[in-house]
Amino acid sequence: PSKKHPFVMRGELWRSICDAYSNWDGQPLTINEMCRRFGMSRRTMVELLRSAGITHDSSPWSDEKLKREDENNLVSDLIRKKEERVLLKAQQQEYRRVKRDAEKFRRFKAFALNISAVFTETPAPVRDLKYRPEDLDSFSVIISPTDFHWGKHASPYMGEEYNRDVARKRLFSTTQNVLDRVLSRGQPEKIYLAVGGDGLHIDNQAKTTTRGTPQDCDGSASEIASTYVKLCVDYAEMVSEYAPVELFVVPGNHDFYTSAILREALHAWFRNDANVNIYQTLSPRQTFLYGKSLITFMHGDTGPVKDYPSIIAGESADLWGRSSWRFIFTGHYHTERELPNFGDITVYRMPSLASNDEYHFLKGYKSRKALIGYVIDKSRGVIAQEICPI
């Protein structure tokens, strides 16, 4: 309908489009991926598929090929396509393994060069330290890109442009920066990764929060939700290249219901991946024990902060009693600060990577955009922070 003149394409191209959009291998291309692969505008691609009645459930062959080809040939063709997909996936996994090995070698080489430089320089007199290897303990890292607001739209005049392209670049670059610096301390046991907590900007087709507040978005509700799941998969896979991942999905006031769906999608995706474990709970407060530290992820949008310790102590009495240190990690306000201590409980409010939309711009809200990695010692609790601002 949008073309002034007849739209013509070669049969070979059309057969490739049918094949790529079909769900024959369980991994059909999205509309945006189809546009990039075949060099068409989104409007043209949507009209083509719609006019021909092509959906993800359609066969990977055009009607002409189905009529022309022998049934046995089609079966052989489908088996060959499956083999290609399996080989491609195996190559991708092998590439990730080689990449991890290369990164380990690069870190080892840098360490060796630093050691070499130390021994080639004239040593300065040093104190005789009583080195005790047993004093060194294992550590892990806590990362939570809370209040990420995937799908939020912010124009440049508001101070910083924000859309899904900007958001993805920020998320991956800051996380890699933080984890690369953490590796200078050694190899972490695990990475405790919390997503959600307003990770998704909207919670329904009407483009509102869970409670109905309209939001400025950079795409349709379906696009935003679909690409967010794929983003979280890619993100968890990238983080797992550094260390095994314990993944938490924390519901927020923007994405309370979609967080539950996201958790199940990630659990299904990584069910056979030994490097990524999904923490399964519907509770908005997610508490676990690492060494002597009790750790809780929560969004922080309900109730006064002073009530958090007593609520968590009541809900997780066993873990509370086995811990020496207690840490609560929240978001919601997009600001980084350590809230007042309550006895031996420390509450960290984590910053956001998202830019201000029009509402927050008009209100004049200001805060540093950043991602923080919290280094937590197995016996001493949080001992350091690695911060990557935007």
Secondary structure, DSSP 4 states (H G I P E B T S, - for coil): ---SS-----HHHHHHHHHHHS-TTS-PPPHHHHHHHHT--HHHHHHHHHHHT--TTS-SS-HHHHHHS-HHHHHHHHHHHHHHHHHHHHHHHHHHHHHHHHHHHHHHHHHHHHHHHHHHSPPPP-------GGG---EEEEE---S--BTB-B-GGGSS-BSHHHHHHHHHHHHHHHHHHHGGG---S-EEEEEESS-BS-SSTTSB-TT--B--BSS-HHHHHHHHHHHHHHHHHHHTTTS-EEEEEE--SSSHHHHHHHHHHHHHHTTT-TTEEE-----SSEEEEETTEEEEE----SS-GGGHHHHHHHHTHHHHHH-SEEEEEE-SS---EEEEEETTEEEEEP---PPP-HHHHHHT-----EEEEEEEETTTEEEEEEEEE-
